[in-house]
Amino acid sequence: MLFRSLSALALLAVLPSAPAPVDDFVCPPCSVACHDLSYSGEGSCSTCGMELVPRASVPHVAVLLYEGVDIASSTGPLGVFAASHGSFVFTVGDTTDPLRLEDALTLVPQHDLASAPRPSVLVVPSGNGRVWEDELVLEWIRSVAADAQHVIGIGSGNVALAKAGLVPQGRVPAPGWMVRRAADLGLEGRLTEDAALVELGKVTLARDASAGLEAALDTVHAINGSQTSERTARALGFQEER
């Protein structure tokens, strides 16, 4: 198995819904670490002083982590959404044990699959962890994607989305190594290097980490508006107007 915590199998019994928060008001996303605080009514954040907003009014973005996940295609979109200050961004895995990323970085998912908030946006990054073979994770992806407004797949993350039934037909953007292994991945004749981004309704498929950044910025535009996406692009060094 890809993931080390088989106790998460109990998740399948609770996938349809996550526990509702007791407190329904939160601080809007900002640069201060007060996003885990919640309140029972209107008022101001006790940490940064910002006016509280209903929790449901703030988009939630989940970035899936797994053993062997690619650094650039996971932390890149994570950085884009965090820099936008327009959503609550968190990482999720089937374990909250530390995960090694390419022998260069260790990350600890903030939530396991059972405890993660239901996201408005789901990002499934690329990686060599063969996440598309983990039925537990595929079931979680199906459940979360059913309610999400936007789903982003990157590189081999697109294979996971296809295996989860979210890409039933059509061409799937992929880097060269995936195209050469299309038959082994069960996607013979469907993988292509020719397109960097493919949009299929609420699902966006990115060929590689660079295209994943574009997909993340496009999604910031969709959920937060042009002013936020343009400010975020400038902050990250993108000169092109979005």
Secondary structure, DSSP 4 states (H G I P E B T S, - for coil): --SS-GGGGGGGGTTT-PPPPS--EEPPS-SSS-TT-EESSSSB-TTT-PBPEEGGGS-EEEEE--TTB-HHHHHHHHHHHHHHTSSEEEEEES--S-EEETTTEEE--SEETTTSPPPSEEEE--BSS-GGG-HHHHHHHHHHHHH-SEEEEETTHHHHHHHTTS--SS-EE--HHHHHTTTTTT-TTTEESS-SEEEETTEEEESSHHHHHHHHHHHHHHHH-HHHHHHHHHHTT--S--
